[in-house]
Every structure is written in C-alpha cells, then in structure tokens.
Amino acid sequence: MTKIHPFRAIRPVRDKVHLVATRPYYSYKKNVLQAKIQDNPFTLLHIINPEIGNTKNTLSNSIERFKLVTKRYQEFLEKETLIQESLPKLYVYRQTTPTNTFSGIIAGADVQEYLDDKIKKHEETLTDRENMFTQYLDVVGYNAEPVLIAYQDNTDIDALLNETFLSNRPEYEFSTTDLIKHELWIVPNHLHQPFIDAFETLHAVYIADGHHRSASSVSLYKKRTSTHQPLGSSASFLAYFVKESALNIMEFQRLVRNQKDFDLEKFLYSLGKLGTITSLPSSRKPLKNHEITFYASGRWFAFEWNAIEIDTDHPTLSLDAEMLTVKVLGLFNIRDLKTSQDVEFFPGNIPLSTLEKEIDQNHFQIGFFLYPVNFSQVRKVADAGMFMPPKSTFIEPKLRSGLTILDINDPQ
C-alpha cells in the first residue's frame, strides 16, 4: 500500500516557467551561474543563491543564509512570478530527451510510510548533510526539488497517465538548451482518486535519487512532532514517481589519484589473483556484469572476476562496485569511499575520452569503469535493509527545480 498526496503546489506562472525552472545550482560552473543570474531576473537561482555577486556574504549553510533564501522566495510570490493552487492537485510530468522519455506523477510522498519502510532506501545518508538539509527546510519552509521514487510497472497507472495526456493540453510545455522537452499536466479532479487507488495496490516503492532530501524531510517531521509544532504539509515530501522500467540507470566511474611508487606491473600481478585480465586495443566500457575495464599508463585492460570471488546470493557483496572497493581499492590504501580524498567519481554519461585525458594529464593514476546495475539489484539491496556502496548509480531523469514547489507549512 503506497500513499500519494495531492498538494497545493506553488509553481511558476505559465508564461515564465521556462525562465524560472532550473537545473540544480551545483551543476553550473561559477561563471555560467553568475551569467544566468545577471541575465534572467526570473530564474529560481535568485532564490537558491540570494547573495551571488555580492562582495560580502553570509556563511554558507547558515541560518542567516537560509533567511535570505526565504526573503527572495517571498519576493517571487509577491511579484506573482510564483503562484499557489487554490486546491490540492496531482501533476503528471513528462521529460523527453534525445534518447529517452520519462513519464510519472508528482505528488506528496508519505513520511509515515518512509518510517514504516514502505518507501525503501538503498543509500546511506551522511548525518551532517542530512542535518543541514533539515535546518534548511525548517527555515525556508518549502521543497522545490522532488525526490525520484520508482515503482514496479503497473498497467493501471500507465492507463491513468495516458488518460491524463489525452484529457487536455499541458499546463507547461517548453524545451531547454540541453535538448530536453518538459511537459506538465494538472491531473483532472476526476482522476485523483483512481491514481490514489492505483498506488495503494503497490506494496512498496523505492527511492531512486534524493536520499538526503527525503531523510531531511522525515527528520523535520519528527522534530515538529516531538516538539508539538504545527505539521502543516510536513507529513509528506515532494516526490516524482516513475516506473522502474523507464529509469535510465548508469554507473559512476572511479578515478584514483596519483599514488607514490605506483607500479602497473605489480598491480596487474596482484589483480590477476582475483580474476582474468585481458589487454584491450582501445577504450571501451564493460560489456556485462562482473566485468570491469580500467586504464593506466596509456593502456586499456578488461578484468573479469573469478567465480569464487563473487558472492552471488549476497545483495551487496555481489555488486561490482562493492567488490572493487573491498578487494581492489585496498591495494591503493583506500578503505572508506565516503571519506577518502584519493578517489573521484564521474557519472557514466561522461565520454571515456574525457576521463582518459584526465589520467594522461597526470591528474589521476588509474580509472576503473563499471557495468551499470539494474533496478532489480537495487531492489534486492533495499528489500534486505542494506545500503549500496557510495556512488553506485547515476539515475535519470534528472529533474528541474521549481516546476512544482511543496509549501511545508501549508495546512491545506
């Protein structure tokens, strides 16, 4: 049983949505970020980064900074760049890229279901980061970036999504310079209950992306409950529900920084005890599960684990990312990926030639390239109550901030 909650979204007026909605601020280079803010008075980046361009700034992640975010947010509401629905609604969002189409429903996910492990997690959160996000939510009072949640394919939900597409024109329809088309429908009132009923047939759903955002929303709910504060809409958090088969799951590559006394031949000898190494004529990614390719000293190799090294029945020890961490990265004295400064992660959509160049220019010693996991592996880990290794999945769609905003303090 999975609960979804309609909510009174705060969202851009139709004629400005393409100017308001934005990629996450951290995805922009600093000079690009400054240019966007200077040239576009409507971008949500003005809210997220209220002091960019100032000579003096408040401390990052401080209460003072968060209060400035709130001030800018209120200005956008007062100028009616952002408006709020008069009644709770559900929303259907479709994102079309040159290679994929993602369709799903934007709604409030239920905090109690998260606490009851009906919304399942596969990634461990960092306490400091979770606490920072919790404080941020408590001060600013809104949730602008949905958590991506996957559900097992369901024909009833598919039918309702299609009915929504046919019911009326999209409220929003625009394209962005990254060649992505965005469409958002307001779900007709008569389809609210059918959507709610269809989701209630699902036994569990799975967080695909946004573990810190969801965990901080839950922490805020627990804080307000324990101190008897008004809950508003904090009993739910903003989420985008997409079926598992539609997700595009990529890997994160691991590049190891330069090591003193690194000897490629000695490394190959040690690695050869764990599996079969083959020299490659040129760059390529792994072709199957349990194959890893790597690049060092101008040479490409493929590596395949010996069967005895693979614990096929174990949810995490059967993952290439975990085996690489436990059995191989230790050769570089890397023990904890969450704290190590000797490993950098690069998402699987970055060309191999770019990463090869990083290594050739002596920024890194060696690069390891993994085969992407499938969602059944993610589900197996989450169902077992375990966590995947850090940076195991790079999952699309990546959502724009500000298409729909959940007001945490809204009593509805």
VOPAGU-2260 file (C-alpha; in pm, 1 decimal, decimal comma):
REM VOPAGU-2260
SITE   aa  ch    i         X         Y         Z
SITE  MET   A    0       0,0       0,0       0,0
SITE  THR   A    1     155,8     328,2    -116,4
SITE  LYS   A    2       0,8     662,6     -33,8
SITE  ILE   A    3      29,8     965,0    -259,2
SITE  HIS   A    4     -96,9    1305,6    -151,1
SITE  PRO   A    5    -231,9    1588,3    -367,7
SITE  PHE   A    6     -89,0    1923,9    -260,4
SITE  ARG   A    7    -136,2    2294,6    -328,9
SITE  ALA   A    8     170,1    2346,8    -542,9
SITE  ILE   A    9     348,3    2675,6    -564,3
SITE  ARG   A   10     461,8    2697,7    -923,8
SITE  PRO   A   11     564,2    2944,7   -1195,7
SITE  VAL   A   12     304,4    3131,1   -1397,4
SITE  ARG   A   13     271,5    2968,8   -1737,1
SITE  ASP   A   14     447,7    3239,1   -1940,5
SITE  LYS   A   15     759,8    3232,7   -1719,7
SITE  VAL   A   16     805,5    2863,8   -1638,6
SITE  HIS   A   17    1091,2    2821,5   -1887,5
SITE  LEU   A   18    1269,0    3110,8   -1717,7
SITE  VAL   A   19    1203,5    3002,8   -1357,9
SITE  ALA   A   20    1275,5    2628,0   -1356,5
SITE  THR   A   21    1643,1    2545,9   -1331,6
SITE  ARG   A   22    1894,1    2269,0   -1303,9
SITE  PRO   A   23    2042,4    2228,0    -954,7
SITE  TYR   A   24    2277,9    2519,9    -887,6
SITE  TYR   A   25    2575,1    2288,1    -822,6
SITE  SER   A   26    2557,9    2160,4   -1181,7
SITE  TYR   A   27    2658,5    2503,1   -1318,6
SITE  LYS   A   28    3011,6    2635,7   -1342,7
SITE  LYS   A   29    3053,8    2953,1   -1137,2
SITE  ASN   A   30    3084,2    3186,9   -1437,0
SITE  VAL   A   31    2776,5    3032,3   -1602,2
SITE  LEU   A   32    2582,6    3058,4   -1277,2
SITE  GLN   A   33    2665,7    3427,6   -1244,8
SITE  ALA   A   34    2570,6    3495,0   -1606,7
SITE  LYS   A   35    2234,2    3320,7   -1568,6
SITE  ILE   A   36    2151,3    3522,6   -1258,8
SITE  GLN   A   37    2261,2    3850,2   -1418,8
SITE  ASP   A   38    2066,7    3790,8   -1740,2
SITE  ASN   A   39    1748,9    3627,5   -1605,8
SITE  PRO   A   40    1551,4    3802,7   -1329,4
SITE  PHE   A   41    1305,3    3511,7   -1308,3
SITE  THR   A   42    1534,7    3214,0   -1251,6
SITE  LEU   A   43    1489,0    3020,3    -929,1
SITE  LEU   A   44    1865,6    3056,9    -886,8
SITE  HIS   A   45    1795,2    3401,7    -739,0
SITE  ILE   A   46    1619,5    3223,7    -453,4
SITE  ILE   A   47    1867,3    2939,5    -412,9
SITE  ASN   A   48    2171,7    3171,2    -429,9
SITE  PRO   A   49    2045,2    3503,3    -292,4
SITE  GLU   A   50    2393,8    3654,9    -249,1
SITE  ILE   A   51    2575,2    3557,4    -565,4
SITE  GLY   A   52    2774,3    3853,9    -693,9
SITE  ASN   A   53    2787,4    4021,7    -351,8
SITE  THR   A   54    3127,8    4121,0    -217,6
SITE  LYS   A   55    3031,7    4013,8     134,0
SITE  ASN   A   56    2828,6    3702,3     201,0
SITE  THR   A   57    2680,0    3525,1     497,8
SITE  LEU   A   58    2827,6    3190,3     594,1
SITE  SER   A   59    2730,2    2903,8     366,2
SITE  ASN   A   60    2453,4    2684,5     512,6
SITE  SER   A   61    2396,1    2928,2     799,2
SITE  ILE   A   62    2060,3    3038,3     941,8
SITE  GLU   A   63    2133,4    3387,8     806,8
SITE  ARG   A   64    2179,5    3250,0     455,1
SITE  PHE   A   65    1860,1    3044,9     480,1
SITE  LYS   A   66    1665,1    3353,9     590,5
SITE  LEU   A   67    1783,5    3536,8     279,0
SITE  VAL   A   68    1658,9    3244,0      70,0
SITE  THR   A   69    1319,5    3280,2     239,2
SITE  LYS   A   70    1317,2    3654,9     169,5
SITE  ARG   A   71    1383,0    3602,9    -202,2
SITE  TYR   A   72    1119,6    3329,6    -213,7
SITE  GLN   A   73     860,8    3567,2     -66,4
SITE  GLU   A   74     956,2    3832,5    -323,6
SITE  PHE   A   75     884,4    3587,6    -607,2
SITE  LEU   A   76     542,1    3519,3    -453,2
SITE  GLU   A   77     465,2    3888,3    -407,3
SITE  LYS   A   78     556,7    3962,8    -769,4
SITE  GLU   A   79     342,8    3663,6    -876,6
SITE  THR   A   80     628,7    3502,2   -1060,7
SITE  LEU   A   81     523,4    3208,5    -843,4
SITE  ILE   A   82     157,7    3136,1    -770,4
SITE  GLN   A   83     -16,5    2883,0    -546,0
SITE  GLU   A   84    -300,7    2648,4    -633,4
SITE  SER   A   85    -626,4    2717,6    -452,1
SITE  LEU   A   86    -691,4    2342,9    -406,7
SITE  PRO   A   87    -466,9    2035,2    -369,4
SITE  LYS   A   88    -370,9    1879,5    -702,9
SITE  LEU   A   89    -170,9    1596,1    -855,2
SITE  TYR   A   90      60,3    1657,9   -1150,7
SITE  VAL   A   91     187,0    1446,2   -1437,5
SITE  TYR   A   92     529,8    1534,3   -1572,6
SITE  ARG   A   93     687,0    1404,5   -1893,1
SITE  GLN   A   94    1050,0    1460,4   -1984,9
SITE  THR   A   95    1171,0    1379,2   -2336,2
SITE  THR   A   96    1543,3    1358,5   -2410,8
SITE  PRO   A   97    1710,2    1268,2   -2742,0
SITE  THR   A   98    1722,8     903,3   -2624,8
SITE  ASN   A   99    1453,1     852,7   -2359,1
SITE  THR   A  100    1106,0     953,4   -2245,4
SITE  PHE   A  101    1016,7     956,8   -1876,0
SITE  SER   A  102     658,8     993,1   -1752,1
SITE  GLY   A  103     533,5     995,1   -1396,7
SITE  ILE   A  104     329,2    1165,8   -1130,6
SITE  ILE   A  105     435,5    1446,0    -896,7
SITE  ALA   A  106     272,2    1417,0    -555,0
SITE  GLY   A  107     343,6    1422,8    -185,6
SITE  ALA   A  108     509,9    1102,8     -61,6
SITE  ASP   A  109     402,0     988,3     283,3
SITE  VAL   A  110     653,1    1039,8     566,8
SITE  GLN   A  111     497,2     768,9     783,5
SITE  GLU   A  112     539,7     518,2     501,7
SITE  TYR   A  113     908,0     612,5     489,5
SITE  LEU   A  114     930,5     546,5     864,0
SITE  ASP   A  115     745,8     215,5     817,7
SITE  ASP   A  116     992,8     112,3     543,8
SITE  LYS   A  117     726,1     106,7     274,0
SITE  ILE   A  118     933,9     369,5      96,6
SITE  LYS   A  119    1261,0     181,4      73,7
SITE  LYS   A  120    1613,2     316,7      72,9
SITE  HIS   A  121    1932,5     181,0     -82,0
SITE  GLU   A  122    2176,8     459,5       6,5
SITE  GLU   A  123    2318,7     558,7     343,8
SITE  THR   A  124    2297,5     930,0     424,5
SITE  LEU   A  125    2565,8    1149,0     580,0
SITE  THR   A  126    2449,8    1282,4     916,8
SITE  ASP   A  127    2596,0    1632,6     875,5
SITE  ARG   A  128    2441,6    1674,9     531,5
SITE  GLU   A  129    2105,1    1543,9     649,8
SITE  ASN   A  130    2107,1    1783,8     946,6
SITE  MET   A  131    2192,9    2076,4     720,3
SITE  PHE   A  132    1904,7    1996,6     484,1
SITE  THR   A  133    1666,7    1957,5     779,4
SITE  GLN   A  134    1757,3    2300,8     911,5
SITE  TYR   A  135    1725,1    2445,0     560,9
SITE  LEU   A  136    1372,5    2306,0     520,5
SITE  ASP   A  137    1269,2    2426,6     864,9
SITE  VAL   A  138    1378,3    2783,7     790,5
SITE  VAL   A  139    1280,4    2827,6     424,7
SITE  GLY   A  140     956,1    2628,4     450,9
SITE  TYR   A  141     944,2    2478,9     103,3
SITE  ASN   A  142    1055,0    2178,0    -100,1
SITE  ALA   A  143    1148,3    2264,0    -459,8
SITE  GLU   A  144    1329,2    1954,9    -589,6
SITE  PRO   A  145    1133,8    1627,3    -599,1
SITE  VAL   A  146    1274,2    1301,4    -471,7
SITE  LEU   A  147    1278,2    1045,1    -754,5
SITE  ILE   A  148    1082,4     735,8    -647,2
SITE  ALA   A  149    1049,9     417,3    -852,8
SITE  TYR   A  150     754,3     181,2    -850,5
SITE  GLN   A  151     716,7    -160,0   -1011,8
SITE  ASP   A  152     546,1    -135,8   -1350,4
SITE  ASN   A  153     169,3    -113,0   -1319,8
SITE  THR   A  154     -75,5    -118,2   -1612,2
SITE  ASP   A  155    -344,4      73,3   -1420,5
SITE  ILE   A  156    -106,2     362,2   -1355,7
SITE  ASP   A  157       6,4     352,5   -1720,3
SITE  ALA   A  158    -355,5     384,6   -1830,8
SITE  LEU   A  159    -418,5     678,7   -1597,2
SITE  LEU   A  160    -107,4     857,5   -1721,7
SITE  ASN   A  161    -224,3     813,3   -2080,5
SITE  GLU   A  162    -571,9     937,0   -1989,9
SITE  THR   A  163    -414,7    1248,0   -1837,0
SITE  PHE   A  164    -211,5    1313,0   -2153,5
SITE  LEU   A  165    -531,4    1298,4   -2358,8
SITE  SER   A  166    -750,2    1495,7   -2116,8
SITE  ASN   A  167    -624,5    1843,2   -2201,2
SITE  ARG   A  168    -323,7    2039,9   -2315,9
SITE  PRO   A  169     -20,0    2052,5   -2086,6
SITE  GLU   A  170     -11,8    2339,5   -1840,3
SITE  TYR   A  171     358,0    2371,6   -1924,1
SITE  GLU   A  172     538,6    2276,0   -2244,8
SITE  PHE   A  173     890,0    2402,1   -2312,7
SITE  SER   A  174    1237,2    2289,5   -2417,1
SITE  THR   A  175    1573,8    2368,6   -2263,7
SITE  THR   A  176    1918,2    2414,8   -2414,1
SITE  ASP   A  177    2025,7    2066,3   -2303,4
SITE  LEU   A  178    1783,0    1932,9   -2568,8
SITE  ILE   A  179    1521,3    1820,7   -2316,3
SITE  LYS   A  180    1148,5    1878,3   -2361,0
SITE  HIS   A  181     942,5    1932,2   -2044,8
SITE  GLU   A  182     564,2    1889,0   -2018,7
SITE  LEU   A  183     347,8    1915,3   -1708,3
SITE  TRP   A  184     -24,2    1839,9   -1677,9
SITE  ILE   A  185    -254,4    1922,4   -1389,1
SITE  VAL   A  186    -438,1    1595,7   -1324,8
SITE  PRO   A  187    -815,8    1641,3   -1368,0
SITE  ASN   A  188   -1007,6    1614,1   -1041,0
SITE  HIS   A  189   -1196,6    1303,1   -1151,4
SITE  LEU   A  190    -865,7    1115,6   -1189,5
SITE  HIS   A  191    -732,6    1196,5    -840,2
SITE  GLN   A  192    -898,4     904,2    -666,5
SITE  PRO   A  193    -817,8     649,7    -940,9
SITE  PHE   A  194    -449,6     748,7    -915,9
SITE  ILE   A  195    -460,1     722,9    -535,3
SITE  ASP   A  196    -631,4     383,5    -556,3
SITE  ALA   A  197    -383,2     251,6    -813,7
SITE  PHE   A  198     -84,8     346,5    -598,4
SITE  GLU   A  199    -244,9     184,6    -295,0
SITE  THR   A  200    -210,8    -152,6    -470,0
SITE  LEU   A  201     170,3    -119,0    -459,1
SITE  HIS   A  202     330,9    -294,7    -163,0
SITE  ALA   A  203     642,2     -75,8    -163,8
SITE  VAL   A  204     822,1     190,9    -364,5
SITE  TYR   A  205    1193,2     268,2    -387,1
SITE  ILE   A  206    1391,9     589,7    -364,7
SITE  ALA   A  207    1596,3     612,2    -683,4
SITE  ASP   A  208    1752,2     954,4    -624,0
SITE  GLY   A  209    1722,6    1200,8    -336,9
SITE  HIS   A  210    1804,4    1006,4     -20,9
SITE  HIS   A  211    1926,3    1314,6     167,1
SITE  ARG   A  212    1623,8    1520,2      62,7
SITE  SER   A  213    1379,5    1255,0     179,6
SITE  ALA   A  214    1570,2    1183,1     502,1
SITE  SER   A  215    1578,9    1552,1     592,4
SITE  SER   A  216    1203,8    1585,1     532,4
SITE  VAL   A  217    1146,5    1292,1     766,4
SITE  SER   A  218    1379,9    1443,8    1027,2
SITE  LEU   A  219    1186,1    1770,3    1014,5
SITE  TYR   A  220     857,6    1584,6    1059,6
SITE  LYS   A  221     996,3    1400,2    1363,3
SITE  LYS   A  222    1129,3    1723,9    1510,6
SITE  ARG   A  223     795,8    1902,8    1470,4
SITE  THR   A  224     604,5    1605,8    1606,2
SITE  SER   A  225     824,1    1573,7    1915,3
SITE  THR   A  226     800,3    1946,3    1994,1
SITE  HIS   A  227     424,8    1965,1    1919,0
SITE  GLN   A  228     471,8    2220,8    1640,6
SITE  PRO   A  229     211,2    2259,6    1365,0
SITE  LEU   A  230     286,3    1999,4    1099,6
SITE  GLY   A  231     144,1    2184,9     800,6
SITE  SER   A  232     229,5    1971,0     499,1
SITE  SER   A  233     549,5    1833,8     653,3
SITE  ALA   A  234     384,8    1490,3     686,4
SITE  SER   A  235     468,1    1446,6     317,5
SITE  PHE   A  236     759,3    1535,1      91,4
SITE  LEU   A  237     776,8    1631,0    -274,9
SITE  ALA   A  238     827,5    1328,4    -499,7
SITE  TYR   A  239     822,0    1226,0    -864,2
SITE  PHE   A  240     700,9     867,0    -907,4
SITE  VAL   A  241     828,7     685,5   -1218,4
SITE  LYS   A  242     800,1     317,5   -1311,4
SITE  GLU   A  243    1117,4     111,6   -1276,3
SITE  SER   A  244    1144,1       6,6   -1640,6
SITE  ALA   A  245    1150,5     369,6   -1755,6
SITE  LEU   A  246    1452,8     469,3   -1547,0
SITE  ASN   A  247    1788,8     508,0   -1716,2
SITE  ILE   A  248    2047,2     370,1   -1472,8
SITE  MET   A  249    2411,1     447,5   -1538,2
SITE  GLU   A  250    2725,8     380,6   -1342,0
SITE  PHE   A  251    2976,6     603,5   -1167,0
SITE  GLN   A  252    3337,4     559,9   -1274,2
SITE  ARG   A  253    3613,8     561,0   -1011,7
SITE  LEU   A  254    3935,2     751,5   -1081,6
SITE  VAL   A  255    4217,6     707,2    -830,4
SITE  ARG   A  256    4451,0     998,2    -766,3
SITE  ASN   A  257    4826,2     966,0    -822,5
SITE  GLN   A  258    4993,3     725,3    -582,9
SITE  LYS   A  259    5356,2     726,3    -474,9
SITE  ASP   A  260    5551,8     427,4    -601,2
SITE  PHE   A  261    5265,7     300,6    -820,7
SITE  ASP   A  262    5388,8      12,6   -1034,0
SITE  LEU   A  263    5146,3    -104,7   -1301,9
SITE  GLU   A  264    5306,7    -447,9   -1339,8
SITE  LYS   A  265    5288,8    -514,8    -965,2
SITE  PHE   A  266    4925,6    -403,6    -965,4
SITE  LEU   A  267    4843,4    -634,6   -1257,0
SITE  TYR   A  268    5008,9    -922,1   -1072,7
SITE  SER   A  269    4800,0    -860,1    -757,9
SITE  LEU   A  270    4478,1    -811,4    -954,4
SITE  GLY   A  271    4544,0   -1125,6   -1157,1
SITE  LYS   A  272    4499,1   -1333,6    -842,6
SITE  LEU   A  273    4133,8   -1221,6    -833,7
SITE  GLY   A  274    4037,6   -1277,6   -1195,9
SITE  THR   A  275    4133,2   -1272,7   -1562,5
SITE  ILE   A  276    4298,8    -966,1   -1716,6
SITE  THR   A  277    4289,4    -902,4   -2091,0
SITE  SER   A  278    4472,9    -626,3   -2275,4
SITE  LEU   A  279    4242,7    -411,6   -2492,4
SITE  PRO   A  280    4335,0    -242,4   -2821,7
SITE  SER   A  281    4130,0      67,6   -2738,9
SITE  SER   A  282    3896,4     221,0   -2483,5
SITE  ARG   A  283    3564,0      60,1   -2403,9
SITE  LYS   A  284    3319,1      17,9   -2120,0
SITE  PRO   A  285    3241,4    -323,5   -1967,1
SITE  LEU   A  286    3009,7    -539,2   -2176,2
SITE  LYS   A  287    2846,7    -734,6   -1893,3
SITE  ASN   A  288    2800,4    -764,6   -1520,4
SITE  HIS   A  289    3117,3    -863,4   -1328,3
SITE  GLU   A  290    3344,8    -725,3   -1597,0
SITE  ILE   A  291    3545,8    -410,3   -1518,6
SITE  THR   A  292    3762,6    -215,3   -1759,5
SITE  PHE   A  293    4046,7       5,0   -1642,9
SITE  TYR   A  294    4301,7     246,5   -1786,2
SITE  ALA   A  295    4650,2     326,5   -1658,1
SITE  SER   A  296    4987,6     427,8   -1805,1
SITE  GLY   A  297    4832,8     470,5   -2150,1
SITE  ARG   A  298    4697,5     113,8   -2163,3
SITE  TRP   A  299    4343,5     -29,1   -2153,0
SITE  PHE   A  300    4251,0    -358,2   -1986,5
SITE  ALA   A  301    3942,8    -570,1   -1920,4
SITE  PHE   A  302    3910,1    -764,9   -1597,1
SITE  GLU   A  303    3663,6   -1041,5   -1510,4
SITE  TRP   A  304    3626,7   -1177,6   -1157,1
SITE  ASN   A  305    3699,0   -1539,4   -1075,6
SITE  ALA   A  306    3371,3   -1710,0    -984,0
SITE  ILE   A  307    3496,9   -1781,4    -631,9
SITE  GLU   A  308    3524,7   -1405,7    -565,9
SITE  ILE   A  309    3152,5   -1342,2    -632,6
SITE  ASP   A  310    2903,4   -1399,4    -352,0
SITE  THR   A  311    2607,5   -1430,5    -588,6
SITE  ASP   A  312    2345,5   -1463,3    -314,2
SITE  HIS   A  313    2451,9   -1155,2    -117,7
SITE  PRO   A  314    2271,6    -829,9    -211,8
SITE  THR   A  315    2579,0    -604,2    -182,4
SITE  LEU   A  316    2882,0    -835,1    -194,2
SITE  SER   A  317    2769,7    -944,2    -542,0
SITE  LEU   A  318    2793,4    -586,3    -672,8
SITE  ASP   A  319    3098,1    -491,5    -879,0
SITE  ALA   A  320    3121,5    -155,5    -700,7
SITE  GLU   A  321    3143,3    -328,4    -362,1
SITE  MET   A  322    3387,8    -594,5    -479,0
SITE  LEU   A  323    3608,2    -327,7    -634,0
SITE  THR   A  324    3607,6    -133,2    -306,6
SITE  VAL   A  325    3674,5    -432,0     -82,6
SITE  LYS   A  326    3914,8    -633,3    -297,7
SITE  VAL   A  327    4093,6    -383,7    -523,8
SITE  LEU   A  328    4093,8     -26,7    -392,7
SITE  GLY   A  329    4257,6    -150,9     -75,4
SITE  LEU   A  330    4568,8    -203,2    -288,0
SITE  PHE   A  331    4578,7     178,5    -305,0
SITE  ASN   A  332    4520,3     209,2      72,8
SITE  ILE   A  333    4164,3     328,1       8,4
SITE  ARG   A  334    3935,3     192,4     279,0
SITE  ASP   A  335    3629,8     419,7     303,7
SITE  LEU   A  336    3485,3     579,9      -9,6
SITE  LYS   A  337    3278,1     823,7     198,6
SITE  THR   A  338    3588,1     987,0     346,4
SITE  SER   A  339    3872,0     909,8     104,9
SITE  GLN   A  340    4025,4    1201,4     -83,8
SITE  ASP   A  341    4203,5     964,4    -321,8
SITE  VAL   A  342    3901,4     868,4    -533,4
SITE  GLU   A  343    3687,3    1089,0    -754,0
SITE  PHE   A  344    3358,2     975,7    -907,4
SITE  PHE   A  345    3240,2    1059,4   -1258,3
SITE  PRO   A  346    2891,2     977,1   -1389,5
SITE  GLY   A  347    2858,6     729,6   -1672,2
SITE  ASN   A  348    2742,1     989,1   -1924,9
SITE  ILE   A  349    3088,9    1145,9   -1941,6
SITE  PRO   A  350    3281,1    1022,7   -2250,2
SITE  LEU   A  351    3566,5     779,9   -2189,6
SITE  SER   A  352    3793,2    1006,0   -2394,7
SITE  THR   A  353    3743,0    1285,5   -2141,2
SITE  LEU   A  354    3835,9    1060,5   -1849,4
SITE  GLU   A  355    4127,8     909,5   -2041,2
SITE  LYS   A  356    4261,3    1261,6   -2090,4
SITE  GLU   A  357    4232,2    1331,4   -1716,0
SITE  ILE   A  358    4454,7    1030,9   -1647,1
SITE  ASP   A  359    4701,0    1110,0   -1928,1
SITE  GLN   A  360    4748,9    1460,8   -1788,7
SITE  ASN   A  361    4858,9    1307,0   -1456,9
SITE  HIS   A  362    4553,4    1421,5   -1263,8
SITE  PHE   A  363    4483,2    1056,7   -1181,6
SITE  GLN   A  364    4679,4     731,2   -1171,4
SITE  ILE   A  365    4416,5     483,9   -1286,8
SITE  GLY   A  366    4050,0     475,0   -1385,2
SITE  PHE   A  367    3804,9     192,3   -1316,9
SITE  PHE   A  368    3492,4     161,8   -1532,6
SITE  LEU   A  369    3191,4     -39,2   -1415,4
SITE  TYR   A  370    2891,3    -203,4   -1577,3
SITE  PRO   A  371    2566,3     -36,7   -1462,1
SITE  VAL   A  372    2343,9    -218,1   -1215,0
SITE  ASN   A  373    1980,3    -289,0   -1298,0
SITE  PHE   A  374    1691,1    -192,2   -1074,9
SITE  SER   A  375    1629,6    -547,5    -959,1
SITE  GLN   A  376    1973,3    -530,3    -793,9
SITE  VAL   A  377    1879,8    -200,3    -630,2
SITE  ARG   A  378    1551,5    -350,9    -510,2
SITE  LYS   A  379    1728,5    -657,3    -370,6
SITE  VAL   A  380    1957,5    -436,8    -160,3
SITE  ALA   A  381    1672,5    -216,1     -37,0
SITE  ASP   A  382    1446,1    -511,2      47,8
SITE  ALA   A  383    1727,7    -659,3     256,8
SITE  GLY   A  384    1759,7    -334,0     451,3
SITE  MET   A  385    2113,7    -285,4     322,0
SITE  PHE   A  386    2292,3       1,0     150,1
SITE  MET   A  387    2473,5       8,4    -180,8
SITE  PRO   A  388    2831,8     140,1    -192,9
SITE  PRO   A  389    2865,2     518,5    -236,5
SITE  LYS   A  390    2811,5     636,9    -592,3
SITE  SER   A  391    2674,4     309,5    -725,9
SITE  THR   A  392    2406,1     457,6    -950,4
SITE  PHE   A  393    2360,4     764,9   -1168,1
SITE  ILE   A  394    1990,0     761,7   -1246,1
SITE  GLU   A  395    1787,9     962,4   -1497,1
SITE  PRO   A  396    1561,8    1151,9   -1521,8
SITE  LYS   A  397    1729,8    1445,4   -1352,4
SITE  LEU   A  398    1459,3    1693,0   -1258,7
SITE  ARG   A  399    1448,3    2069,9   -1279,6
SITE  SER   A  400    1394,2    2260,6    -956,1
SITE  GLY   A  401    1093,6    2489,4    -931,5
SITE  LEU   A  402     837,7    2327,5   -1163,1
SITE  THR   A  403     627,0    2247,3    -858,1
SITE  ILE   A  404     709,0    2353,8    -501,7
SITE  LEU   A  405     561,6    2198,4    -188,6
SITE  ASP   A  406     489,7    2450,8      89,0
SITE  ILE   A  407     585,7    2262,9     405,1
SITE  ASN   A  408     385,3    2498,6     626,3
SITE  ASP   A  409      66,9    2486,8     418,8
SITE  PRO   A  410    -220,8    2349,2     631,0
SITE  GLN   A  411    -417,5    2285,5     306,6
